[in-house]
Amino acid sequence: MSWQYHHRRAETWRVIKGPVGVVRSLDDAQKDMIPHHNGDVITLQKGERHRLIGLDSWGVVAEFWQHTEAKLPSNEEDIVRLQDDYARK
C-alpha cells in the first residue's frame, strides 16, 4: 500500500490472514515497521500516515472507515499519497 493519510477519516484494521507489517507516523517521516498477526487490531487516527505491507508476499486485512465529517464522508479522493510504488495519484 502507498504511504498515505486521509483528511476525513480514521480507520480500524483487523488482520484476517497475516503476518502483515504496518508503518505509521504522525508526520511524513516513515518509522519502523511493526509486524501484526491474525486477529490483531490496528487503529489509525485521521491524518496519521500509514502503509500496509504483506510480509509473506500478501495478507488479508478488513478495513473499517470512521467518517469524521458527516456532511462530507470520506471516499477514494480523500487519499493523500506521499509515496506510491504503483504511480497512482
JOSULMO-V848279 format. One record per backbone hydrogen bond with DSSP energy under -0.5 kcal/mol. NH is the residue of the N-H (numbers start at 1). CO is the residue of the C=O. If there is no record, write none. Layout:
[[NH;CO] [NH;CO]]
This chain:
[[3;83] [4;2] [4;50] [5;80] [7;78] [10;66] [11;44] [12;64] [13;42] [14;62] [15;40] [16;14] [16;60] [17;60] [19;36] [20;36] [21;53] [22;34] [23;51] [25;49] [34;22] [36;20] [39;15] [40;37] [42;13] [44;11] [44;42] [47;6] [48;45] [49;25] [50;4] [51;23] [53;21] [55;19] [55;53] [56;19] [56;58] [57;54] [60;17] [62;14] [64;12] [66;10] [67;65] [68;8] [69;8] [72;69] [78;75] [79;76] [80;5] [80;78] [81;79] [82;3] [82;80] [83;3] [87;84]]
